[in-house]
């Protein structure tokens, strides 16, 4: 059989078939299309991935504004404590609500939701802010837990909360002008709060060492128990004598520590808005006033210290004196020659002026400067007013200054100067921080001899026993002091119907521990037909303070025969 007749195998048949014609597309073209499709898919996935990364960054990486806000609210302040460890100011956590406008999906829905909790936010200004591309804006600071829960339930995209530190004052207004207050960013703006910031806390915060860390508490010299009593008695006095304002101070005469200081009307530092009202100012260190006859103690001390006047001298107070076209007379004049003790207990303007003239104007200026009356007093508090001195310190000015007119000083300056008169003659700068007797000795300067200081203590005690300060006496405590009444100046003239009364005291006068000063602004008669002198209002207020506060401060009464609590002097 020939090969032509043999059957063909499958392979032979496949090779023998002609190739079909599918067109002119080459294999290279097909591969290009495959690669192009792969590239397209790669690009699409890259775009999607990039967007996801962007969204992740928006969600996880906070903006600079957010980070700044977070750092600010995380800053910690130290607790402020009284001298016995009682908390005067502390931090508590509170929520604040914020928005990140670029994450908000529906501005109108967000605005409506926020307005349901905070109606004041539902306005065009807020709509504009929420429609911006800002990274962070505050909506409401220091909200209540109920408000936070209400916002949280709305589930609004782009709305969140930050926990921040809010300052809390457990005692409310009790020590407002000492402790001070902070702004909404927890930064000190008044009182010891501002002192702490300026002294070291600002620097600590800048270095990042006050972020969420516990800071050592700051202890003050204030005794919260005494502070409560002083504020309470001043408040009662304002009400009882229908005054417009009042001040109360307790000062340790051996260390210069301010144990209590109240100025009313005051404010609750938990309510910042109250602190901005003009009548809530700190009158104790931030207000200057003519202090009236309490200055006679300083004039007498200067006269005795000069050696030109002794306790056994007398001055003619029979007739008024003329100076600079003015007539100087006595309120209740005895119209006779008065001894130095009589001039003091009868509060004679004529006798005091003559003692000053015997001492000399320059000696007066120098002594008042040594007592801190001619310059601004520096304390830890930022509220320290400068004294108002006469433009021309001539004879008339010197005479009126001798009995507390023509010069305006702060009540704190008056209390600190009085401490120097009774503590043995050492001027000690005041402080609102704890200070030991040894530390005070290093800061003190001698302005009087012990002998003169002892004489002033005798006069103070004598005035409470037989003079205008009788209503300040507290059996067992040897209280001494001097009343002061100063007419207020209106339109350049003294108004006899408006006065500022004060009582400057110390106890116990045989070995003084504390100065107590009370001032009432525009007191009225307690009852119709009564007078409104310092002896009738501020003197009993001081007595009430000493009666309540002395045992707390460790000063126990000493039983003595009523009316014979005198002190011995060797002059």
Phi and psi in degrees as a GROMACS rama.xvg file:
@    title "Ramachandran Plot"
@    xaxis  label "Phi"
@    yaxis  label "Psi"
@TYPE xy
-73.1471  159.895  UNK-2
-62.8633  -27.973  UNK-3
-64.5088  -24.4543  UNK-4
-91.8453  -5.2624  UNK-5
-71.7909  143.727  UNK-6
-68.0484  147.962  UNK-7
-89.0091  143.545  UNK-8
-76.9354  167.92  UNK-9
-61.6982  -40.3905  UNK-10
-64.8898  -42.2936  UNK-11
-63.9828  -37.261  UNK-12
-66.5779  -42.1924  UNK-13
-62.9752  -40.3304  UNK-14
-73.2174  -25.6738  UNK-15
-81.9014  -14.2557  UNK-16
-77.1143  140.746  UNK-17
-69.9478  142.49  UNK-18
-69.1918  132.272  UNK-19
-70.0105  154.394  UNK-20
-103.277  107.056  UNK-21
-95.7876  13.3748  UNK-22
109.218  -167.55  UNK-23
-102.514  13.4866  UNK-24
-73.7984  126.779  UNK-25
-90.6764  164.964  UNK-26
-63.2575  -30.8276  UNK-27
-65.7717  -35.9849  UNK-28
-66.0475  -41.2552  UNK-29
-59.8334  -45.2748  UNK-30
-62.3216  -37.7694  UNK-31
-62.7704  -40.5956  UNK-32
-66.2424  -36.5346  UNK-33
-62.7833  -46.3329  UNK-34
-62.7652  -38.7055  UNK-35
-64.3023  -41.3618  UNK-36
-64.1783  -40.729  UNK-37
-62.8566  -41.2767  UNK-38
-63.8734  -40.6396  UNK-39
-62.2949  -46.0966  UNK-40
-60.862  -38.5892  UNK-41
-61.8767  -44.3212  UNK-42
-62.9803  -44.8766  UNK-43
-59.5128  -47.4695  UNK-44
-65.9432  -32.9376  UNK-45
-65.5341  -42.5802  UNK-46
-62.738  -45.2968  UNK-47
-61.612  -44.1773  UNK-48
-63.4234  -41.3553  UNK-49
-61.7074  -40.4796  UNK-50
-65.3644  -39.67  UNK-51
-62.7806  -41.4523  UNK-52
-62.2026  -43.755  UNK-53
-60.34  -45.1095  UNK-54
-63.4823  -38.9919  UNK-55
-63.5122  -39.3438  UNK-56
-66.6105  -41.3056  UNK-57
-60.0015  -32.7801  UNK-58
-83.737  -35.5152  UNK-59
-105.515  -27.971  UNK-60
-100.871  110.45  UNK-61
-70.2261  153.737  UNK-62
-73.3976  167.32  UNK-63
-63.6928  -37.7762  UNK-64
-63.3689  -41.2628  UNK-65
-63.9545  -44.2243  UNK-66
-63.566  -39.6971  UNK-67
-64.0975  -43.49  UNK-68
-63.731  -40.9597  UNK-69
-64.5187  -40.4032  UNK-70
-64.533  -40.7057  UNK-71
-64.3581  -44.7828  UNK-72
-76.8439  -15.3616  UNK-73
-84.7018  -9.59178  UNK-74
-65.0622  134.777  UNK-75
-103.027  143.9  UNK-76
-111.135  150.857  UNK-77
-75.9439  149.413  UNK-78
-64.4916  145.965  UNK-79
-104.978  128.433  UNK-80
-119.823  154.156  UNK-81
-80.7222  179.16  UNK-82
-64.584  -18.5786  UNK-83
-101.869  8.20065  UNK-84
91.2133  4.6491  UNK-85
-74.5762  137.748  UNK-86
-75.1468  125.938  UNK-87
-101.663  -30.7923  UNK-88
-153.473  140.569  UNK-89
-152.114  167.114  UNK-90
-94.535  139.804  UNK-91
-128.45  157.193  UNK-92
-87.418  137.511  UNK-93
-145.054  151.719  UNK-94
-91.7844  145.574  UNK-95
-129.552  143.525  UNK-96
-103.054  138.96  UNK-97
-133.404  170.385  UNK-98
-132.178  147.143  UNK-99
-115.995  90.8474  UNK-100
-51.6948  -34.6917  UNK-101
-69.6784  -13.4287  UNK-102
-98.6764  -3.57416  UNK-103
-77.7404  127.085  UNK-104
-85.2122  -39.6959  UNK-105
-135.06  105.126  UNK-106
-62.8093  -42.8514  UNK-107
-65.0971  -41.9611  UNK-108
-63.1585  -42.4487  UNK-109
-63.6556  -44.3481  UNK-110
-63.1496  -41.263  UNK-111
-65.7987  -41.4591  UNK-112
-64.7686  -46.0531  UNK-113
-62.7811  -39.5429  UNK-114
-65.4896  -23.2874  UNK-115
-70.4131  -23.0675  UNK-116
-103.511  -41.1214  UNK-117
-123.474  87.1627  UNK-118
-55.448  -29.5133  UNK-119
-69.3188  -14.0471  UNK-120
-87.0539  -13.1768  UNK-121
-85.4036  81.6466  UNK-122
-149.73  172.002  UNK-123
-65.5166  -35.6965  UNK-124
-62.2141  -42.2866  UNK-125
-70.0193  -36.3004  UNK-126
-58.1915  -41.6874  UNK-127
-65.7699  -40.4882  UNK-128
-67.1262  -41.8219  UNK-129
-70.774  -22.0958  UNK-130
-86.0028  -5.57184  UNK-131
-78.1774  177.931  UNK-132
-103.326  24.6507  UNK-133
-63.8232  149.794  UNK-134
-83.0953  -23.5611  UNK-135
-163.462  134.215  UNK-136
-143.491  142.414  UNK-137
-75.6076  139.235  UNK-138
-104.516  -47.3048  UNK-139
-156.183  127.612  UNK-140
-96.121  147.153  UNK-141
53.2133  63.7265  UNK-142
-89.8033  164.94  UNK-143
-82.1391  159.579  UNK-144
-56.539  -36.9709  UNK-145
-65.3261  -40.7964  UNK-146
-66.2851  -40.0776  UNK-147
-62.318  -43.5783  UNK-148
-63.5367  -39.8151  UNK-149
-63.7162  -42.3711  UNK-150
-67.8655  -41.0428  UNK-151
-59.9335  -41.1884  UNK-152
-65.2492  -23.9053  UNK-153
-69.0573  -26.8585  UNK-154
59.2995  44.8296  UNK-155
-82.781  122.365  UNK-156
-60.8596  141.495  UNK-157
83.0761  1.78795  UNK-158
-113.654  128.49  UNK-159
-143.091  -178.823  UNK-160
-128.862  145.624  UNK-161
-122.793  135.246  UNK-162
-86.6784  124.592  UNK-163
-127.704  168.058  UNK-164
-88.0866  128.085  UNK-165
-115.497  136.786  UNK-166
-78.5956  135.061  UNK-167
-127.446  134.687  UNK-168
-116.456  99.5383  UNK-169
-57.3111  -33.5452  UNK-170
-87.1085  1.02947  UNK-171
59.5962  -125.206  UNK-172
-83.0828  1.11227  UNK-173
-54.8026  -42.703  UNK-174
-125.724  36.7223  UNK-175
-55.7014  -47.9929  UNK-176
-76.1268  -16.709  UNK-177
-84.3403  -52.7312  UNK-178
-67.9398  -40.4468  UNK-179
84.1661  -153.067  UNK-180
-156.773  172.092  UNK-181
-124.896  163.637  UNK-182
-88.1005  -173.12  UNK-183
-67.1455  -19.4778  UNK-184
-92.5085  14.5502  UNK-185
65.6606  30.3931  UNK-186
-104.284  133.93  UNK-187
-63.7898  131.979  UNK-188
-124.74  -6.75632  UNK-189
-159.135  160.506  UNK-190
58.3993  -152.744  UNK-191
-67.667  -22.0626  UNK-192
-60.3301  -45.607  UNK-193
-70.3796  -36.9929  UNK-194
-58.3829  -45.9874  UNK-195
-60.5387  -42.7203  UNK-196
-59.9233  -51.4085  UNK-197
-68.8687  -31.522  UNK-198
-73.0181  -42.6253  UNK-199
-161.113  -22.8011  UNK-200
-67.416  -38.9183  UNK-201
-57.7398  -45.0802  UNK-202
-64.113  -39.8126  UNK-203
-63.4222  -40.5879  UNK-204
-67.8971  -39  UNK-205
-61.8689  -33.9887  UNK-206
-83.1076  -2.94919  UNK-207
81.4401  15.8859  UNK-208
-94.4585  7.13781  UNK-209
-120.093  23.4625  UNK-210
-94.501  99.6783  UNK-211
69.2781  14.6856  UNK-212
-106.174  148.851  UNK-213
-72.8574  132.539  UNK-214
-113.621  142.087  UNK-215
-55.0388  129.965  UNK-216
-61.6766  155.272  UNK-217
-106.718  119.475  UNK-218
-93.0667  135.058  UNK-219
-103.116  169.051  UNK-220
-81.1708  -12.6153  UNK-221
-64.5921  136.744  UNK-222
-101.665  113.421  UNK-223
-59.7758  -32.214  UNK-224
-66.2016  -47.2747  UNK-225
-66.3161  -37.2257  UNK-226
-60.1673  -43.5847  UNK-227
-62.2054  -42.7523  UNK-228
-65.0772  -46.0803  UNK-229
-61.5942  -46.8234  UNK-230
-62.6251  -41.0755  UNK-231
-63.1254  -44.9063  UNK-232
-70.0391  -36.55  UNK-233
-66.2577  -41.107  UNK-234
-62.8802  -43.1634  UNK-235
-62.8843  -41.2917  UNK-236
-63.4721  -41.2563  UNK-237
-59.8453  -41.9509  UNK-238
-71.6802  -42.9291  UNK-239
-68.5429  -37.5383  UNK-240
-107.42  13.4393  UNK-241
54.7538  41.7627  UNK-242
-86.2575  164.753  UNK-243
-95.2101  -17.5039  UNK-244
-165.002  166.786  UNK-245
-159.911  158.374  UNK-246
-135.638  141.607  UNK-247
-138.072  135.495  UNK-248
-137.674  137.112  UNK-249
-122.042  128.184  UNK-250
-129.434  134.013  UNK-251
-75.7599  118.716  UNK-252
-73.7525  -17.3551  UNK-253
-98.0892  -18.154  UNK-254
-121.076  -17.2532  UNK-255
80.3584  5.50403  UNK-256
-70.1177  134.071  UNK-257
-84.069  111.311  UNK-258
-84.6133  -31.1617  UNK-259
-156.711  145.287  UNK-260
-154.667  117.791  UNK-261
-126.905  139.472  UNK-262
-133.391  118.586  UNK-263
-119.759  144.957  UNK-264
-65.6418  141.757  UNK-265
-113.991  -159.527  UNK-266
-148.706  162.217  UNK-267
-92.0353  113.007  UNK-268
-63.6781  -12.4029  UNK-269
-73.3234  -14.6664  UNK-270
-119.6  91.903  UNK-271
-59.8111  -31.5372  UNK-272
-59.6232  -31.7748  UNK-273
-64.8443  -34.8511  UNK-274
-64.604  -20.7602  UNK-275
-85.1041  -8.41606  UNK-276
-73.5494  131.91  UNK-277
-56.5863  -35.3405  UNK-278
-78.2669  -1.53923  UNK-279
-96.0446  14.3592  UNK-280
-63.3471  158.575  UNK-281
-82.1311  97.7597  UNK-282
-77.0125  -18.9634  UNK-283
-70.1702  -40.7976  UNK-284
-120.647  -17.7904  UNK-285
-105.298  2.68145  UNK-286
-123.467  142.467  UNK-287
-114.095  139.625  UNK-288
-145.329  154.28  UNK-289
-74.1463  124.249  UNK-290
-93.1174  -4.62277  UNK-291
70.6708  -148.286  UNK-292
-67.5646  -10.4827  UNK-293
-61.0748  -21.3731  UNK-294
-69.5097  -16.1276  UNK-295
-64.0972  -26.9385  UNK-296
-65.0409  -39.4463  UNK-297
-70.4953  -38.7446  UNK-298
-64.2771  -42.2607  UNK-299
-65.2653  -41.9387  UNK-300
-62.6469  -41.5652  UNK-301
-65.4293  -40.9095  UNK-302
-62.9866  -43.8532  UNK-303
-67.9814  -38.6658  UNK-304
-67.1524  -29.2082  UNK-305
-70.1941  -21.9018  UNK-306
83.916  -4.3635  UNK-307
-88.1498  -10.4662  UNK-308
-134.912  139.352  UNK-309
-122.374  169.681  UNK-310
-65.0576  -16.7153  UNK-311
-99.0937  3.18185  UNK-312
-82.002  162.168  UNK-313
-134.427  155.369  UNK-314
-136.007  144.473  UNK-315
-78.9434  115.405  UNK-316
-115.246  31.1283  UNK-317
-69.8668  -44.0222  UNK-318
-125.062  153.995  UNK-319
-60.8991  160.984  UNK-320
-114.66  152.126  UNK-321
-110.827  138.902  UNK-322
-156.325  128.235  UNK-323
56.782  34.6015  UNK-324
78.728  6.54811  UNK-325
-113.384  151.567  UNK-326
-106.422  125.833  UNK-327
-104.554  119.492  UNK-328
-131.281  176.912  UNK-329
-101.331  148.383  UNK-330
-67.4343  -51.5181  UNK-331
-124.639  75.3507  UNK-332
-68.4583  142.812  UNK-333
-87.0235  -16.9581  UNK-334
55.0944  47.824  UNK-335
-156.82  178.455  UNK-336
-73.0708  133.319  UNK-337
-120.312  140.58  UNK-338
-75.7039  167.43  UNK-339
-58.4437  -47.8421  UNK-340
-59.9269  -37.0035  UNK-341
-67.6006  -40.5  UNK-342
-56.087  -38.6612  UNK-343
-73.388  -50.164  UNK-344
-75.0227  -25.634  UNK-345
-90.9856  -2.84551  UNK-346
52.9548  52.9216  UNK-347
-79.5451  118.591  UNK-348
-66.4743  -39.3767  UNK-349
-64.929  -49.5522  UNK-350
-63.7472  -40.1831  UNK-351
-63.5447  -42.8078  UNK-352
-61.8998  -40.6938  UNK-353
-69.2802  -34.0533  UNK-354
-63.722  -40.6959  UNK-355
-63.9684  -44.1003  UNK-356
-63.8884  -34.5107  UNK-357
-67.3063  -30.2533  UNK-358
-80.931  -41.35  UNK-359
113.057  145.283  UNK-360
-66.2956  -43.1455  UNK-361
-64.2951  -37.3195  UNK-362
-64.9977  -36.8681  UNK-363
-62.6242  -48.3993  UNK-364
-60.2609  -43.1879  UNK-365
-67.1547  -41.3518  UNK-366
-67.8341  -43.1147  UNK-367
-64.9617  -31.7715  UNK-368
-66.8469  -40.7261  UNK-369
-64.8517  -28.4223  UNK-370
-86.1037  1.65155  UNK-371
84.0983  16.3684  UNK-372
-85.8732  -12.1038  UNK-373
-105.434  0.204257  UNK-374
-134.434  162.781  UNK-375
-64.9067  129.675  UNK-376
-77.7703  131.277  UNK-377
-98.2789  121.443  UNK-378
-131.038  179.029  UNK-379
-65.4111  -27.8548  UNK-380
-69.5559  139.595  UNK-381
-74.3223  -17.8962  UNK-382
-87.7597  85.0849  UNK-383
-131.445  110.118  UNK-384
-84.0423  147.444  UNK-385
-81.2709  143.005  UNK-386
-66.6567  155.763  UNK-387
-106.201  112.338  UNK-388
-104.99  158.123  UNK-389
-65.9686  143.264  UNK-390
-66.026  -36.0814  UNK-391
-126.526  113.007  UNK-392
-90.1357  69.3204  UNK-393
-95.1813  -159.944  UNK-394
-65.0264  -45.6395  UNK-395
-62.616  -44.1978  UNK-396
-62.1482  -43.6113  UNK-397
-63.169  -38.0074  UNK-398
-66.1356  -47.9849  UNK-399
-67.6552  -35.0935  UNK-400
-64.4239  -32.023  UNK-401
-60.2326  -29.2755  UNK-402
-115.152  26.385  UNK-403
88.7936  20.2288  UNK-404
-120.361  155.066  UNK-405
85.7041  -1.48577  UNK-406
-141.252  132.409  UNK-407
-116.634  126.953  UNK-408
-133.846  171.113  UNK-409
-84.219  152.113  UNK-410
-55.8111  -36.2612  UNK-411
-64.7322  -40.5593  UNK-412
-59.3863  -39.1818  UNK-413
-65.6555  -43.6215  UNK-414
-66.0962  -40.7387  UNK-415
-66.5836  -40.4831  UNK-416
-65.5772  -38.4879  UNK-417
-63.5171  -36.037  UNK-418
-59.8796  -38.0455  UNK-419
-67.1973  -31.5268  UNK-420
-68.5676  -32.1478  UNK-421
-108.076  -12.6895  UNK-422
-91.2794  11.3665  UNK-423
107.769  1.68744  UNK-424
101.546  18.703  UNK-425
-107.759  124.333  UNK-426
-84.2173  123.346  UNK-427
-122.993  120.966  UNK-428
-59.1625  144.374  UNK-429
-76.9362  160.13  UNK-430
-149.393  149.513  UNK-431
-103.587  12.1041  UNK-432
-116.586  154.304  UNK-433
-58.8761  141.627  UNK-434
-146.526  136.265  UNK-435
-84.7339  164.356  UNK-436
-62.6983  -35.2091  UNK-437
-66.6586  -41.0844  UNK-438
-65.1234  -38.0834  UNK-439
-65.7823  -38.4559  UNK-440
-59.4835  -37.8338  UNK-441
-68.6358  -27.3449  UNK-442
-92.5249  -13.9971  UNK-443
-78.4026  157.733  UNK-444
-136.896  143.223  UNK-445
-82.6887  129.176  UNK-446
-120.26  -15.7754  UNK-447
-142.539  158.109  UNK-448
-80.95  159.845  UNK-449
-59.7617  -34.2704  UNK-450
-63.2136  -45.7905  UNK-451
-67.6152  -40.2791  UNK-452
-59.8588  -39.3379  UNK-453
-66.1319  -37.5141  UNK-454
-65.1401  -40.4552  UNK-455
-66.3087  -38.7028  UNK-456
-61.0538  -40.251  UNK-457
-62.0678  -44.8804  UNK-458
-65.8144  -40.4884  UNK-459
-60.7995  -45.8975  UNK-460
-66.397  -40.0785  UNK-461
-61.6075  -38.0874  UNK-462
-66.3039  -32.7678  UNK-463
-76.4215  -32.3481  UNK-464
-75.9158  -40.12  UNK-465
-130.352  -4.35789  UNK-466
-111.303  -146.463  UNK-467
-75.3464  -9.14026  UNK-468
-99.7556  18.937  UNK-469
-56.117  -37.2995  UNK-470
-74.81  -2.19107  UNK-471
-93.2645  -7.90683  UNK-472
-67.7703  138.551  UNK-473
-129.16  112.689  UNK-474
-52.242  131.479  UNK-475
94.3553  -7.13986  UNK-476
-118.466  1.02802  UNK-477
46.4977  55.4294  UNK-478
-73.9876  138.386  UNK-479
-133.246  156.798  UNK-480
175.053  -177.252  UNK-481
-139.577  133.207  UNK-482
-79.9248  157.531  UNK-483
-147.312  133.094  UNK-484
-131.84  123.991  UNK-485
-126.523  123.2  UNK-486
-67.9082  141.792  UNK-487
-84.5588  146.404  UNK-488
-90.2652  128.04  UNK-489
-134.138  124.706  UNK-490
56.1332  38.8341  UNK-491
79.6373  4.60048  UNK-492
-131.391  150.79  UNK-493
-75.2006  132.39  UNK-494
-100.539  110.511  UNK-495
-67.3381  -12.8565  UNK-496
-94.5085  -3.998  UNK-497
-128.508  119.286  UNK-498
-127.926  162.579  UNK-499
-122.671  112.503  UNK-500
-99.1837  149.873  UNK-501
-150.817  158.008  UNK-502
-137.01  119.071  UNK-503
-105.725  120.397  UNK-504
-139.961  172.147  UNK-505
-150.917  160.821  UNK-506
-158.975  156.569  UNK-507
-73.9319  142.725  UNK-508
-71.519  -16.7111  UNK-509
-76.9781  -23.5302  UNK-510
-155.483  77.1953  UNK-511
-58.5023  138.7  UNK-512
-112.184  -38.933  UNK-513
-137.487  143.544  UNK-514
-97.6303  138.237  UNK-515
-126.484  126.002  UNK-516
-126.101  133.046  UNK-517
-127.223  135.997  UNK-518
-129.242  134.739  UNK-519
-120.114  133.697  UNK-520
-99.6046  119.142  UNK-521
56.1924  52.8879  UNK-522
-69.7622  150.141  UNK-523
-113.242  166.011  UNK-524
-57.8011  139.653  UNK-525
-62.9132  -39.5219  UNK-526
-136.765  158.209  UNK-527
-61.0444  132.848  UNK-528
94.4163  -12.5891  UNK-529
-90.2253  159.349  UNK-530
-84.3548  174.351  UNK-531
-128.427  42.6614  UNK-532
-80.1342  163.551  UNK-533
-62.1393  -32.9526  UNK-534
-64.9154  -22.4122  UNK-535
-96.2715  -14.2681  UNK-536
-126.444  -60.1831  UNK-537
-71.4104  -31.2633  UNK-538
-62.3433  -50.9204  UNK-539
-65.383  -28.3865  UNK-540
-63.3628  -42.7105  UNK-541
-63.3309  -42.3745  UNK-542
-57.7973  -42.1317  UNK-543
-64.6266  -39.5023  UNK-544
-63.6485  -48.3919  UNK-545
-63.7693  -41.1592  UNK-546
-58.9356  -38.4578  UNK-547
-85.0969  -36.2765  UNK-548
-92.5982  -27.4393  UNK-549
-54.9381  -49.3969  UNK-550
-61.6075  -34.5996  UNK-551
-65.4272  -31.5685  UNK-552
-90.1924  8.23955  UNK-553
84.2105  15.226  UNK-554
-103.094  108.644  UNK-555
-93.4573  144.852  UNK-556
-69.6726  148.137  UNK-557
-112.264  120.613  UNK-558
-64.3402  124.325  UNK-559
-142.104  167.728  UNK-560
-69.7306  129.259  UNK-561
-54.7551  129.388  UNK-562
88.0223  -3.08526  UNK-563
-117.666  20.1793  UNK-564
-81.3617  74.6375  UNK-565
-102.624  171.705  UNK-566
-125.269  151.1  UNK-567
-90.4961  141.508  UNK-568
-129.452  149.48  UNK-569
-119.579  89.2321  UNK-570
